[in-house]
Amino acid sequence: MTHINALDPGASPLDYYGYELRRHREAAGLTQRQLGDIVNYTGSLVGQIETARKLPTPEFSERVDAALGTDGMFSRLVELVLRSRLPAWFQQVAELEGRALEICTFQTHVIHGLLQTRAYARAVLGVLDQTDVEDRTAVRLARQRILEKEEPPILWMVISEAALYQETGGAETMRGQLAHLLSFECNPRVNVQVLPFSAGAHAGLQGAFNLYRFRRDPDIVYTEGYGSGHPAANPDTVSDCSLRYDHLQAAALSLKDSAELIRRVTEERYGQRDNPVA
């Protein structure tokens, strides 16, 4: 087992977090078990984080800050840790999400990561690869903290009706996911529209894409391939995708009608049914 003293705090944000956690814990005169008792985690987990074998979570970091009086240091550091664990090609996208004033996304068959539940995200990330799936899920969910900022971005999500029917993770997971979408119904900064099957041929047939708009910087379009991301600031590309998004929003159901459709699909496709009486 790697000893914490062998950790190089400059090797990675995760190593630095573990190094600092042990340093502050020892300065407070606490054992790993004692700190774990205070923050309601196991001493074993504290040890794993200190040795960079386990990712810290925002919740863990907030409790450690309170217990050790570190003035939010670990809460700030965990953002860097989690972002560093994203695939290298996606780290720029997370940075764009964090700076954007407005995020417009069109998705054809999956709910966007910023609005995924834990169970749904785990099901998506676990397809063909269960390696470190819990840590990868935690990293994805951490991106959603931008929606909790004092001035969060405005998020518009247009999803194909197909995404509602694509049973990802099973019926229970889909019930939770669709309920999560509905939880934003009265939030003017998070808007979900469904592009119905009846729309027929539409402006998004070339695939999913995101638009990021900023206060001062040029707008950016982002598309994905297998294991790669493609941000573009070319004015012609941005103009074309902006026009496409306007048409997608016009073809999609209204916010109210979208919510009604989500409710109907939840009940009709994923609703819990009593077992028939023999």
PyRosetta script that sets phi, psi and omega in degrees:
from pyrosetta import init, pose_from_sequence

init()
pose = pose_from_sequence("MTHINALDPGASPLDYYGYELRRHREAAGLTQRQLGDIVNYTGSLVGQIETARKLPTPEFSERVDAALGTDGMFSRLVELVLRSRLPAWFQQVAELEGRALEICTFQTHVIHGLLQTRAYARAVLGVLDQTDVEDRTAVRLARQRILEKEEPPILWMVISEAALYQETGGAETMRGQLAHLLSFECNPRVNVQVLPFSAGAHAGLQGAFNLYRFRRDPDIVYTEGYGSGHPAANPDTVSDCSLRYDHLQAAALSLKDSAELIRRVTEERYGQRDNPVA")
pose.set_psi(1, 133.7)
pose.set_omega(1, 179.1)
pose.set_phi(2, -67.5)
pose.set_psi(2, 130.0)
pose.set_omega(2, 178.8)
pose.set_phi(3, -85.4)
pose.set_psi(3, 145.4)
pose.set_omega(3, -177.6)
pose.set_phi(4, -57.6)
pose.set_psi(4, -31.0)
pose.set_omega(4, -179.1)
pose.set_phi(5, -65.2)
pose.set_psi(5, -21.1)
pose.set_omega(5, 179.7)
pose.set_phi(6, -82.7)
pose.set_psi(6, -10.9)
pose.set_omega(6, -179.1)
pose.set_phi(7, -68.0)
pose.set_psi(7, 135.9)
pose.set_omega(7, 173.4)
pose.set_phi(8, -97.8)
pose.set_psi(8, 110.0)
pose.set_omega(8, -176.5)
pose.set_phi(9, -61.8)
pose.set_psi(9, -16.1)
pose.set_omega(9, 177.8)
pose.set_phi(10, -92.5)
pose.set_psi(10, 0.6)
pose.set_omega(10, -175.8)
pose.set_phi(11, -72.1)
pose.set_psi(11, -36.5)
pose.set_omega(11, -178.5)
pose.set_phi(12, -167.7)
pose.set_psi(12, 161.5)
pose.set_omega(12, 175.0)
pose.set_phi(13, -58.3)
pose.set_psi(13, -34.3)
pose.set_omega(13, 179.4)
pose.set_phi(14, -67.3)
pose.set_psi(14, -42.1)
pose.set_omega(14, 176.7)
pose.set_phi(15, -63.0)
pose.set_psi(15, -41.2)
pose.set_omega(15, -179.9)
pose.set_phi(16, -63.7)
pose.set_psi(16, -41.9)
pose.set_omega(16, 178.5)
pose.set_phi(17, -59.5)
pose.set_psi(17, -49.0)
pose.set_omega(17, -179.2)
pose.set_phi(18, -62.2)
pose.set_psi(18, -41.5)
pose.set_omega(18, 179.0)
pose.set_phi(19, -60.5)
pose.set_psi(19, -47.2)
pose.set_omega(19, -178.7)
pose.set_phi(20, -69.3)
pose.set_psi(20, -35.3)
pose.set_omega(20, 179.0)
pose.set_phi(21, -61.9)
pose.set_psi(21, -45.4)
pose.set_omega(21, 179.5)
pose.set_phi(22, -66.3)
pose.set_psi(22, -41.3)
pose.set_omega(22, -177.7)
pose.set_phi(23, -60.2)
pose.set_psi(23, -46.0)
pose.set_omega(23, -179.0)
pose.set_phi(24, -71.4)
pose.set_psi(24, -35.6)
pose.set_omega(24, 178.6)
pose.set_phi(25, -63.9)
pose.set_psi(25, -46.6)
pose.set_omega(25, -179.0)
pose.set_phi(26, -66.5)
pose.set_psi(26, -35.5)
pose.set_omega(26, 177.6)
pose.set_phi(27, -63.6)
pose.set_psi(27, -28.7)
pose.set_omega(27, 178.1)
pose.set_phi(28, -84.5)
pose.set_psi(28, -3.2)
pose.set_omega(28, 178.5)
pose.set_phi(29, 73.3)
pose.set_psi(29, 30.0)
pose.set_omega(29, -177.2)
pose.set_phi(30, -111.4)
pose.set_psi(30, 144.5)
pose.set_omega(30, 170.1)
pose.set_phi(31, -82.7)
pose.set_psi(31, 169.3)
pose.set_omega(31, 177.1)
pose.set_phi(32, -60.7)
pose.set_psi(32, -41.0)
pose.set_omega(32, -179.8)
pose.set_phi(33, -65.9)
pose.set_psi(33, -40.9)
pose.set_omega(33, -179.8)
pose.set_phi(34, -64.0)
pose.set_psi(34, -43.8)
pose.set_omega(34, 177.8)
pose.set_phi(35, -64.4)
pose.set_psi(35, -39.9)
pose.set_omega(35, 178.0)
pose.set_phi(36, -59.6)
pose.set_psi(36, -41.5)
pose.set_omega(36, 178.7)
pose.set_phi(37, -62.5)
pose.set_psi(37, -39.2)
pose.set_omega(37, -178.4)
pose.set_phi(38, -66.4)
pose.set_psi(38, -41.9)
pose.set_omega(38, -174.9)
pose.set_phi(39, -95.8)
pose.set_psi(39, 4.3)
pose.set_omega(39, 176.5)
pose.set_phi(40, 66.6)
pose.set_psi(40, 37.3)
pose.set_omega(40, 170.5)
pose.set_phi(41, -127.4)
pose.set_psi(41, 167.2)
pose.set_omega(41, -179.7)
pose.set_phi(42, -77.9)
pose.set_psi(42, 152.5)
pose.set_omega(42, 174.4)
pose.set_phi(43, -62.4)
pose.set_psi(43, -31.2)
pose.set_omega(43, 177.4)
pose.set_phi(44, -61.8)
pose.set_psi(44, -41.9)
pose.set_omega(44, 178.7)
pose.set_phi(45, -64.8)
pose.set_psi(45, -41.9)
pose.set_omega(45, 176.8)
pose.set_phi(46, -56.3)
pose.set_psi(46, -44.2)
pose.set_omega(46, 179.9)
pose.set_phi(47, -64.1)
pose.set_psi(47, -39.7)
pose.set_omega(47, 179.6)
pose.set_phi(48, -65.5)
pose.set_psi(48, -37.5)
pose.set_omega(48, 178.1)
pose.set_phi(49, -70.1)
pose.set_psi(49, -39.4)
pose.set_omega(49, 179.5)
pose.set_phi(50, -65.1)
pose.set_psi(50, -26.5)
pose.set_omega(50, 179.9)
pose.set_phi(51, -101.0)
pose.set_psi(51, 14.9)
pose.set_omega(51, 175.6)
pose.set_phi(52, 59.5)
pose.set_psi(52, 29.9)
pose.set_omega(52, 177.0)
pose.set_phi(53, -102.1)
pose.set_psi(53, -6.4)
pose.set_omega(53, 179.9)
pose.set_phi(54, -141.7)
pose.set_psi(54, 140.1)
pose.set_omega(54, 178.4)
pose.set_phi(55, -77.0)
pose.set_psi(55, 134.5)
pose.set_omega(55, 171.1)
pose.set_phi(56, -74.7)
pose.set_psi(56, 157.0)
pose.set_omega(56, 175.8)
pose.set_phi(57, -109.8)
pose.set_psi(57, 163.3)
pose.set_omega(57, 175.3)
pose.set_phi(58, -58.2)
pose.set_psi(58, -37.7)
pose.set_omega(58, -179.4)
pose.set_phi(59, -65.4)
pose.set_psi(59, -45.6)
pose.set_omega(59, 177.0)
pose.set_phi(60, -58.1)
pose.set_psi(60, -44.2)
pose.set_omega(60, -176.7)
pose.set_phi(61, -63.9)
pose.set_psi(61, -41.0)
pose.set_omega(61, 179.0)
pose.set_phi(62, -63.2)
pose.set_psi(62, -41.0)
pose.set_omega(62, -179.3)
pose.set_phi(63, -69.3)
pose.set_psi(63, -38.0)
pose.set_omega(63, 178.5)
pose.set_phi(64, -66.2)
pose.set_psi(64, -41.7)
pose.set_omega(64, 176.8)
pose.set_phi(65, -56.8)
pose.set_psi(65, -43.3)
pose.set_omega(65, -179.8)
pose.set_phi(66, -67.8)
pose.set_psi(66, -39.8)
pose.set_omega(66, -176.7)
pose.set_phi(67, -72.3)
pose.set_psi(67, -36.7)
pose.set_omega(67, -174.8)
pose.set_phi(68, -101.3)
pose.set_psi(68, -1.8)
pose.set_omega(68, 178.7)
pose.set_phi(69, 62.1)
pose.set_psi(69, 43.4)
pose.set_omega(69, -174.9)
pose.set_phi(70, -96.9)
pose.set_psi(70, 14.1)
pose.set_omega(70, 170.1)
pose.set_phi(71, 55.1)
pose.set_psi(71, 42.1)
pose.set_omega(71, 174.7)
pose.set_phi(72, 79.2)
pose.set_psi(72, 7.9)
pose.set_omega(72, -176.6)
pose.set_phi(73, -60.1)
pose.set_psi(73, -47.3)
pose.set_omega(73, -177.1)
pose.set_phi(74, -71.7)
pose.set_psi(74, -30.6)
pose.set_omega(74, 176.1)
pose.set_phi(75, -66.1)
pose.set_psi(75, -35.3)
pose.set_omega(75, 176.4)
pose.set_phi(76, -74.8)
pose.set_psi(76, -40.2)
pose.set_omega(76, -176.2)
pose.set_phi(77, -68.7)
pose.set_psi(77, -33.6)
pose.set_omega(77, -177.0)
pose.set_phi(78, -63.9)
pose.set_psi(78, -29.1)
pose.set_omega(78, 177.6)
pose.set_phi(79, -62.3)
pose.set_psi(79, -42.6)
pose.set_omega(79, 178.4)
pose.set_phi(80, -66.9)
pose.set_psi(80, -41.0)
pose.set_omega(80, 179.8)
pose.set_phi(81, -59.8)
pose.set_psi(81, -50.6)
pose.set_omega(81, -176.0)
pose.set_phi(82, -66.9)
pose.set_psi(82, -39.3)
pose.set_omega(82, 178.8)
pose.set_phi(83, -64.4)
pose.set_psi(83, -36.2)
pose.set_omega(83, -179.5)
pose.set_phi(84, -67.4)
pose.set_psi(84, -18.7)
pose.set_omega(84, -179.0)
pose.set_phi(85, -90.2)
pose.set_psi(85, -5.1)
pose.set_omega(85, 173.5)
pose.set_phi(86, -68.2)
pose.set_psi(86, 153.6)
pose.set_omega(86, 172.8)
pose.set_phi(87, -53.2)
pose.set_psi(87, 142.7)
pose.set_omega(87, -175.4)
pose.set_phi(88, -54.6)
pose.set_psi(88, -38.4)
pose.set_omega(88, -177.3)
pose.set_phi(89, -71.8)
pose.set_psi(89, -16.8)
pose.set_omega(89, -178.1)
pose.set_phi(90, -99.5)
pose.set_psi(90, -10.8)
pose.set_omega(90, -175.7)
pose.set_phi(91, -61.6)
pose.set_psi(91, -35.6)
pose.set_omega(91, 177.9)
pose.set_phi(92, -64.1)
pose.set_psi(92, -35.7)
pose.set_omega(92, 179.7)
pose.set_phi(93, -65.8)
pose.set_psi(93, -42.6)
pose.set_omega(93, 177.5)
pose.set_phi(94, -60.7)
pose.set_psi(94, -36.4)
pose.set_omega(94, 177.9)
pose.set_phi(95, -67.7)
pose.set_psi(95, -38.3)
pose.set_omega(95, 177.2)
pose.set_phi(96, -64.7)
pose.set_psi(96, -43.1)
pose.set_omega(96, 178.1)
pose.set_phi(97, -58.8)
pose.set_psi(97, -40.3)
pose.set_omega(97, -177.3)
pose.set_phi(98, -68.8)
pose.set_psi(98, -25.5)
pose.set_omega(98, -177.2)
pose.set_phi(99, -99.5)
pose.set_psi(99, -17.1)
pose.set_omega(99, -171.0)
pose.set_phi(100, -68.4)
pose.set_psi(100, 143.0)
pose.set_omega(100, 170.2)
pose.set_phi(101, -83.4)
pose.set_psi(101, -30.4)
pose.set_omega(101, -178.7)
pose.set_phi(102, -144.5)
pose.set_psi(102, 135.9)
pose.set_omega(102, 177.3)
pose.set_phi(103, -122.5)
pose.set_psi(103, 123.0)
pose.set_omega(103, 177.4)
pose.set_phi(104, -116.9)
pose.set_psi(104, 123.4)
pose.set_omega(104, -176.5)
pose.set_phi(105, -131.0)
pose.set_psi(105, 139.4)
pose.set_omega(105, 172.3)
pose.set_phi(106, -117.5)
pose.set_psi(106, 125.9)
pose.set_omega(106, -178.2)
pose.set_phi(107, -124.4)
pose.set_psi(107, 136.3)
pose.set_omega(107, -174.8)
pose.set_phi(108, -92.3)
pose.set_psi(108, -33.8)
pose.set_omega(108, -173.3)
pose.set_phi(109, -144.3)
pose.set_psi(109, 4.3)
pose.set_omega(109, -178.2)
pose.set_phi(110, -145.0)
pose.set_psi(110, 149.7)
pose.set_omega(110, 175.7)
pose.set_phi(111, -73.2)
pose.set_psi(111, 139.9)
pose.set_omega(111, -179.7)
pose.set_phi(112, -61.6)
pose.set_psi(112, 146.5)
pose.set_omega(112, -176.4)
pose.set_phi(113, -56.7)
pose.set_psi(113, -30.4)
pose.set_omega(113, -178.9)
pose.set_phi(114, -68.5)
pose.set_psi(114, -15.9)
pose.set_omega(114, -179.7)
pose.set_phi(115, -121.7)
pose.set_psi(115, 16.2)
pose.set_omega(115, 178.8)
pose.set_phi(116, -81.7)
pose.set_psi(116, 145.1)
pose.set_omega(116, 170.8)
pose.set_phi(117, -81.5)
pose.set_psi(117, 168.1)
pose.set_omega(117, 179.6)
pose.set_phi(118, -60.9)
pose.set_psi(118, -46.7)
pose.set_omega(118, -177.1)
pose.set_phi(119, -64.4)
pose.set_psi(119, -41.5)
pose.set_omega(119, -179.9)
pose.set_phi(120, -66.6)
pose.set_psi(120, -45.6)
pose.set_omega(120, 179.5)
pose.set_phi(121, -60.7)
pose.set_psi(121, -41.3)
pose.set_omega(121, 179.7)
pose.set_phi(122, -62.7)
pose.set_psi(122, -40.6)
pose.set_omega(122, 179.2)
pose.set_phi(123, -64.8)
pose.set_psi(123, -41.5)
pose.set_omega(123, 179.6)
pose.set_phi(124, -65.4)
pose.set_psi(124, -47.5)
pose.set_omega(124, -175.7)
pose.set_phi(125, -73.0)
pose.set_psi(125, -22.4)
pose.set_omega(125, -176.1)
pose.set_phi(126, -86.4)
pose.set_psi(126, -2.3)
pose.set_omega(126, 179.9)
pose.set_phi(127, -64.1)
pose.set_psi(127, 117.5)
pose.set_omega(127, 177.9)
pose.set_phi(128, 67.4)
pose.set_psi(128, -0.2)
pose.set_omega(128, -177.5)
pose.set_phi(129, -155.0)
pose.set_psi(129, 102.5)
pose.set_omega(129, 179.0)
pose.set_phi(130, -94.8)
pose.set_psi(130, 4.8)
pose.set_omega(130, -177.9)
pose.set_phi(131, -64.3)
pose.set_psi(131, 123.6)
pose.set_omega(131, 177.4)
pose.set_phi(132, 49.6)
pose.set_psi(132, 34.9)
pose.set_omega(132, -173.7)
pose.set_phi(133, -64.4)
pose.set_psi(133, -32.5)
pose.set_omega(133, 179.6)
pose.set_phi(134, -67.2)
pose.set_psi(134, -42.4)
pose.set_omega(134, 178.3)
pose.set_phi(135, -66.4)
pose.set_psi(135, -41.6)
pose.set_omega(135, 179.8)
pose.set_phi(136, -65.7)
pose.set_psi(136, -33.8)
pose.set_omega(136, 176.0)
pose.set_phi(137, -66.7)
pose.set_psi(137, -43.4)
pose.set_omega(137, 178.9)
pose.set_phi(138, -61.1)
pose.set_psi(138, -39.0)
pose.set_omega(138, 179.1)
pose.set_phi(139, -64.5)
pose.set_psi(139, -43.2)
pose.set_omega(139, 179.0)
pose.set_phi(140, -63.5)
pose.set_psi(140, -45.4)
pose.set_omega(140, -177.8)
pose.set_phi(141, -65.1)
pose.set_psi(141, -29.7)
pose.set_omega(141, 179.9)
pose.set_phi(142, -61.8)
pose.set_psi(142, -28.2)
pose.set_omega(142, 177.3)
pose.set_phi(143, -60.7)
pose.set_psi(143, -27.3)
pose.set_omega(143, -175.8)
pose.set_phi(144, -69.8)
pose.set_psi(144, -11.8)
pose.set_omega(144, -179.6)
pose.set_phi(145, -64.8)
pose.set_psi(145, -16.2)
pose.set_omega(145, 176.1)
pose.set_phi(146, -64.8)
pose.set_psi(146, -23.7)
pose.set_omega(146, 179.1)
pose.set_phi(147, -77.6)
pose.set_psi(147, -8.6)
pose.set_omega(147, -180.0)
pose.set_phi(148, -103.4)
pose.set_psi(148, 1.7)
pose.set_omega(148, -179.7)
pose.set_phi(149, -64.8)
pose.set_psi(149, 162.5)
pose.set_omega(149, 178.6)
pose.set_phi(150, -59.2)
pose.set_psi(150, -38.1)
pose.set_omega(150, 174.2)
pose.set_phi(151, -125.3)
pose.set_psi(151, 81.9)
pose.set_omega(151, -177.1)
pose.set_phi(152, -72.1)
pose.set_psi(152, 159.5)
pose.set_omega(152, 176.0)
pose.set_phi(153, -68.4)
pose.set_psi(153, 157.1)
pose.set_omega(153, 170.2)
pose.set_phi(154, -81.8)
pose.set_psi(154, 126.6)
pose.set_omega(154, -178.1)
pose.set_phi(155, -113.8)
pose.set_psi(155, 122.6)
pose.set_omega(155, 172.0)
pose.set_phi(156, -112.4)
pose.set_psi(156, 126.1)
pose.set_omega(156, 177.1)
pose.set_phi(157, -125.2)
pose.set_psi(157, 117.2)
pose.set_omega(157, 170.8)
pose.set_phi(158, -102.6)
pose.set_psi(158, 122.2)
pose.set_omega(158, 179.3)
pose.set_phi(159, -121.4)
pose.set_psi(159, 143.0)
pose.set_omega(159, 173.7)
pose.set_phi(160, -65.3)
pose.set_psi(160, 146.2)
pose.set_omega(160, 175.8)
pose.set_phi(161, -56.5)
pose.set_psi(161, -26.5)
pose.set_omega(161, 179.8)
pose.set_phi(162, -59.3)
pose.set_psi(162, -32.4)
pose.set_omega(162, -178.8)
pose.set_phi(163, -65.0)
pose.set_psi(163, -26.7)
pose.set_omega(163, 179.2)
pose.set_phi(164, -74.0)
pose.set_psi(164, -28.5)
pose.set_omega(164, -176.5)
pose.set_phi(165, -95.5)
pose.set_psi(165, -14.7)
pose.set_omega(165, 179.0)
pose.set_phi(166, -72.8)
pose.set_psi(166, 101.0)
pose.set_omega(166, -171.8)
pose.set_phi(167, -74.5)
pose.set_psi(167, 91.1)
pose.set_omega(167, -175.9)
pose.set_phi(168, -97.5)
pose.set_psi(168, 113.6)
pose.set_omega(168, 178.9)
pose.set_phi(169, 85.1)
pose.set_psi(169, 2.3)
pose.set_omega(169, 178.7)
pose.set_phi(170, 99.3)
pose.set_psi(170, 170.0)
pose.set_omega(170, -174.0)
pose.set_phi(171, -62.7)
pose.set_psi(171, -41.9)
pose.set_omega(171, -178.1)
pose.set_phi(172, -64.2)
pose.set_psi(172, -42.2)
pose.set_omega(172, 177.7)
pose.set_phi(173, -62.4)
pose.set_psi(173, -41.0)
pose.set_omega(173, -179.9)
pose.set_phi(174, -68.2)
pose.set_psi(174, -37.7)
pose.set_omega(174, 176.3)
pose.set_phi(175, -59.3)
pose.set_psi(175, -45.5)
pose.set_omega(175, 179.3)
pose.set_phi(176, -64.8)
pose.set_psi(176, -39.8)
pose.set_omega(176, -178.5)
pose.set_phi(177, -66.8)
pose.set_psi(177, -45.3)
pose.set_omega(177, -179.6)
pose.set_phi(178, -68.9)
pose.set_psi(178, -35.0)
pose.set_omega(178, 174.7)
pose.set_phi(179, -63.3)
pose.set_psi(179, -36.7)
pose.set_omega(179, 178.1)
pose.set_phi(180, -63.6)
pose.set_psi(180, -41.6)
pose.set_omega(180, 176.5)
pose.set_phi(181, -60.3)
pose.set_psi(181, -41.3)
pose.set_omega(181, -179.2)
pose.set_phi(182, -68.9)
pose.set_psi(182, -22.4)
pose.set_omega(182, -179.1)
pose.set_phi(183, -66.4)
pose.set_psi(183, -16.2)
pose.set_omega(183, 179.6)
pose.set_phi(184, -95.5)
pose.set_psi(184, 7.9)
pose.set_omega(184, -172.4)
pose.set_phi(185, -57.5)
pose.set_psi(185, -33.9)
pose.set_omega(185, -178.3)
pose.set_phi(186, -102.6)
pose.set_psi(186, 13.1)
pose.set_omega(186, 179.4)
pose.set_phi(187, -99.7)
pose.set_psi(187, 109.0)
pose.set_omega(187, -175.5)
pose.set_phi(188, -69.1)
pose.set_psi(188, -10.3)
pose.set_omega(188, -179.0)
pose.set_phi(189, -96.2)
pose.set_psi(189, -7.5)
pose.set_omega(189, 176.3)
pose.set_phi(190, -127.4)
pose.set_psi(190, 112.7)
pose.set_omega(190, -171.4)
pose.set_phi(191, -125.1)
pose.set_psi(191, 126.7)
pose.set_omega(191, -176.8)
pose.set_phi(192, -118.8)
pose.set_psi(192, 122.0)
pose.set_omega(192, 175.4)
pose.set_phi(193, -121.1)
pose.set_psi(193, 142.4)
pose.set_omega(193, 179.1)
pose.set_phi(194, -105.5)
pose.set_psi(194, 129.5)
pose.set_omega(194, 173.8)
pose.set_phi(195, -88.7)
pose.set_psi(195, 109.4)
pose.set_omega(195, -172.2)
pose.set_phi(196, -75.3)
pose.set_psi(196, 157.6)
pose.set_omega(196, 175.6)
pose.set_phi(197, -55.3)
pose.set_psi(197, -33.6)
pose.set_omega(197, -177.1)
pose.set_phi(198, -65.9)
pose.set_psi(198, -11.5)
pose.set_omega(198, 178.1)
pose.set_phi(199, -67.4)
pose.set_psi(199, -20.9)
pose.set_omega(199, 179.2)
pose.set_phi(200, 66.4)
pose.set_psi(200, -144.4)
pose.set_omega(200, 177.6)
pose.set_phi(201, -62.4)
pose.set_psi(201, 136.0)
pose.set_omega(201, -174.6)
pose.set_phi(202, -142.2)
pose.set_psi(202, 175.5)
pose.set_omega(202, -172.9)
pose.set_phi(203, -75.3)
pose.set_psi(203, -5.1)
pose.set_omega(203, -179.0)
pose.set_phi(204, -108.1)
pose.set_psi(204, 18.8)
pose.set_omega(204, -176.8)
pose.set_phi(205, -65.3)
pose.set_psi(205, -18.9)
pose.set_omega(205, 179.0)
pose.set_phi(206, -77.2)
pose.set_psi(206, -10.9)
pose.set_omega(206, 175.4)
pose.set_phi(207, 127.7)
pose.set_psi(207, 176.5)
pose.set_omega(207, -177.9)
pose.set_phi(208, -69.6)
pose.set_psi(208, 151.5)
pose.set_omega(208, 175.5)
pose.set_phi(209, -160.9)
pose.set_psi(209, 160.0)
pose.set_omega(209, 176.8)
pose.set_phi(210, -121.9)
pose.set_psi(210, 147.3)
pose.set_omega(210, 171.7)
pose.set_phi(211, -119.7)
pose.set_psi(211, 128.8)
pose.set_omega(211, 177.1)
pose.set_phi(212, -114.3)
pose.set_psi(212, 128.0)
pose.set_omega(212, 179.1)
pose.set_phi(213, -118.5)
pose.set_psi(213, 139.7)
pose.set_omega(213, -172.3)
pose.set_phi(214, -125.4)
pose.set_psi(214, 166.5)
pose.set_omega(214, -179.1)
pose.set_phi(215, -68.1)
pose.set_psi(215, -43.3)
pose.set_omega(215, -175.2)
pose.set_phi(216, -122.5)
pose.set_psi(216, -31.5)
pose.set_omega(216, -176.3)
pose.set_phi(217, -80.2)
pose.set_psi(217, 160.2)
pose.set_omega(217, 177.3)
pose.set_phi(218, -64.5)
pose.set_psi(218, 153.0)
pose.set_omega(218, 175.4)
pose.set_phi(219, -64.0)
pose.set_psi(219, 153.3)
pose.set_omega(219, -179.8)
pose.set_phi(220, -131.5)
pose.set_psi(220, 138.3)
pose.set_omega(220, 173.9)
pose.set_phi(221, -103.3)
pose.set_psi(221, 139.7)
pose.set_omega(221, 179.8)
pose.set_phi(222, -130.6)
pose.set_psi(222, 129.9)
pose.set_omega(222, 173.8)
pose.set_phi(223, -128.6)
pose.set_psi(223, 162.8)
pose.set_omega(223, -177.9)
pose.set_phi(224, -126.0)
pose.set_psi(224, 148.7)
pose.set_omega(224, 167.8)
pose.set_phi(225, -120.9)
pose.set_psi(225, -169.0)
pose.set_omega(225, 177.6)
pose.set_phi(226, -71.8)
pose.set_psi(226, 113.4)
pose.set_omega(226, 176.7)
pose.set_phi(227, 68.3)
pose.set_psi(227, 24.3)
pose.set_omega(227, 179.3)
pose.set_phi(228, -156.0)
pose.set_psi(228, 153.1)
pose.set_omega(228, 176.6)
pose.set_phi(229, -124.8)
pose.set_psi(229, 152.9)
pose.set_omega(229, -174.0)
pose.set_phi(230, -134.7)
pose.set_psi(230, 85.1)
pose.set_omega(230, 173.6)
pose.set_phi(231, -77.6)
pose.set_psi(231, 143.7)
pose.set_omega(231, -179.1)
pose.set_phi(232, -142.5)
pose.set_psi(232, 132.8)
pose.set_omega(232, 177.3)
pose.set_phi(233, -111.5)
pose.set_psi(233, 7.5)
pose.set_omega(233, 178.6)
pose.set_phi(234, -57.3)
pose.set_psi(234, 123.9)
pose.set_omega(234, -175.2)
pose.set_phi(235, -56.3)
pose.set_psi(235, -37.0)
pose.set_omega(235, 179.8)
pose.set_phi(236, -67.3)
pose.set_psi(236, -41.0)
pose.set_omega(236, 178.7)
pose.set_phi(237, -65.5)
pose.set_psi(237, -44.8)
pose.set_omega(237, 179.5)
pose.set_phi(238, -62.6)
pose.set_psi(238, -43.5)
pose.set_omega(238, 179.9)
pose.set_phi(239, -62.2)
pose.set_psi(239, -43.6)
pose.set_omega(239, -179.9)
pose.set_phi(240, -63.2)
pose.set_psi(240, -46.0)
pose.set_omega(240, -178.3)
pose.set_phi(241, -69.8)
pose.set_psi(241, -33.0)
pose.set_omega(241, 176.4)
pose.set_phi(242, -64.0)
pose.set_psi(242, -41.9)
pose.set_omega(242, 177.6)
pose.set_phi(243, -64.5)
pose.set_psi(243, -42.7)
pose.set_omega(243, 178.3)
pose.set_phi(244, -60.4)
pose.set_psi(244, -40.6)
pose.set_omega(244, -178.5)
pose.set_phi(245, -67.2)
pose.set_psi(245, -39.5)
pose.set_omega(245, 176.7)
pose.set_phi(246, -57.9)
pose.set_psi(246, -41.6)
pose.set_omega(246, -179.8)
pose.set_phi(247, -70.4)
pose.set_psi(247, -35.6)
pose.set_omega(247, 177.1)
pose.set_phi(248, -64.5)
pose.set_psi(248, -42.5)
pose.set_omega(248, 178.3)
pose.set_phi(249, -64.8)
pose.set_psi(249, -37.4)
pose.set_omega(249, 179.5)
pose.set_phi(250, -68.1)
pose.set_psi(250, -34.9)
pose.set_omega(250, -178.8)
pose.set_phi(251, -81.2)
pose.set_psi(251, -21.2)
pose.set_omega(251, -178.1)
pose.set_phi(252, -74.8)
pose.set_psi(252, 162.5)
pose.set_omega(252, 174.8)
pose.set_phi(253, -67.6)
pose.set_psi(253, 157.1)
pose.set_omega(253, 174.9)
pose.set_phi(254, -63.5)
pose.set_psi(254, 166.9)
pose.set_omega(254, 178.5)
pose.set_phi(255, -57.4)
pose.set_psi(255, -43.6)
pose.set_omega(255, -179.0)
pose.set_phi(256, -66.2)
pose.set_psi(256, -46.2)
pose.set_omega(256, -179.1)
pose.set_phi(257, -69.1)
pose.set_psi(257, -31.4)
pose.set_omega(257, 176.2)
pose.set_phi(258, -63.4)
pose.set_psi(258, -43.9)
pose.set_omega(258, 179.4)
pose.set_phi(259, -63.1)
pose.set_psi(259, -38.9)
pose.set_omega(259, 179.4)
pose.set_phi(260, -65.3)
pose.set_psi(260, -39.6)
pose.set_omega(260, 178.0)
pose.set_phi(261, -65.7)
pose.set_psi(261, -42.1)
pose.set_omega(261, 178.7)
pose.set_phi(262, -60.5)
pose.set_psi(262, -41.9)
pose.set_omega(262, 177.7)
pose.set_phi(263, -62.5)
pose.set_psi(263, -42.7)
pose.set_omega(263, -177.2)
pose.set_phi(264, -66.0)
pose.set_psi(264, -43.1)
pose.set_omega(264, 178.5)
pose.set_phi(265, -64.5)
pose.set_psi(265, -40.4)
pose.set_omega(265, 178.9)
pose.set_phi(266, -57.8)
pose.set_psi(266, -45.3)
pose.set_omega(266, -176.8)
pose.set_phi(267, -73.0)
pose.set_psi(267, -46.3)
pose.set_omega(267, -172.1)
pose.set_phi(268, -78.5)
pose.set_psi(268, -34.6)
pose.set_omega(268, -176.2)
pose.set_phi(269, -99.6)
pose.set_psi(269, -34.2)
pose.set_omega(269, -172.7)
pose.set_phi(270, -120.1)
pose.set_psi(270, 4.5)
pose.set_omega(270, -178.4)
pose.set_phi(271, -65.6)
pose.set_psi(271, 146.7)
pose.set_omega(271, 178.6)
pose.set_phi(272, -75.3)
pose.set_psi(272, 129.7)
pose.set_omega(272, -178.8)
pose.set_phi(273, -114.9)
pose.set_psi(273, 139.5)
pose.set_omega(273, 176.5)
pose.set_phi(274, -68.3)
pose.set_psi(274, 144.7)
pose.set_omega(274, 175.6)
pose.set_phi(275, -66.7)
pose.set_psi(275, 137.2)
pose.set_omega(275, 179.3)
pose.set_phi(276, -64.1)
pose.set_psi(276, 144.7)
pose.set_omega(276, 179.5)
pose.set_phi(277, -76.7)
pose.set_psi(277, 130.7)
pose.set_omega(277, -178.1)
pose.set_phi(278, -68.8)
pose.dump_pdb("model.pdb")
